[in-house]
Amino acid sequence: MDYVGYIATVLTIGAFVPQTYKAVKTRQTRDLALATYGTIVVTGILWTIYSIGIHSSSLYITNSAVGLLALTICIMKIIEDGFRP
């Protein structure tokens, strides 16, 4: 069943890459909600910690990558707009 986890990993990361790519390329995050991406960062950290505890590499890869992608957007959002959740 590990293959199911890795398929989910590819799809989940793939869902976040286009938004992050577009934000980096255009340098625009005006229409993105900081609270949403901040929550994704926090949940990514928590799931990553959990994945280490249960020794799940697919959860670790997914949530580390998604957390970093969301953190990239958060940093860009704060630079563009200042800190206004």
N, C-alpha and C positions, 0 to 999 in steps of 0.2 A: 504493500500500500504506500510505500514511500514515494513511488512515482506520482501518485495523486498530489502529494504535498509539493513536489517539485513543479508539476504542471501549474498548480495554484500559484506558486512563487513566480513563475514566468509571467502569468497573466496579471497578477497583482502589481508587480513592478512595472509591467508594460502599460498598465492603466495610469500610472503616475508620471511616466517618462514624458509623454507628449506635453503635458501641462508645464512641467518643469522646463523642458526644452524651450517652449514658447515664451515663458516668463524670462528666461535667461537671454534668449535671442532678441526679444522686443524690449526688454527692460521695463515691462509694464506689468504691474500687479494690482492695479486700481480696482478691478472687478473681483478680486479674490479676497475672501474673508480671513483675516489673521486668526480669529478665534478657531476657525475650522482647521487650518493648517497647524496651529499651535496644539490643538487637541490631537491631531494625527501624530505630531512629534512625541507628545507625552505617551500616547498609547503605544507608539513604536518602541519607545524605551522600555515600557513595562512588559510588552510582549517579548522583547529581546531578552530581558532579564529572566522571564519565565522560560523561554526556549533554552536558555543555558541550563536552568534547573532541571529540565526534563530531557536534556540532551537531544533536542530536535533541530537538526541543521536546516531543514526547510523553513521552519518558523524563524530561526535566527537570520537566515539570509533575507527572507521576505521583509521582516520588520526592521532590520538594520537598514536595508536599502530604501524602503519607503520612508522611514524616519529621516534619513539623510536627504532624500529628495524634498520632503516637506520642510525640513529645516532650511534648505536652500531658498525655498519660496518665502518662508518666514523672514529670513534675513533680508532678502530683497524687498519685501513688503515694508519692513521697519525702516530700511534705508530710504525707500521712496516716500512713504507717508508719515514716518515717525511712529511711535508706539501708541496706537489707538485701536484696542480690540473692538 
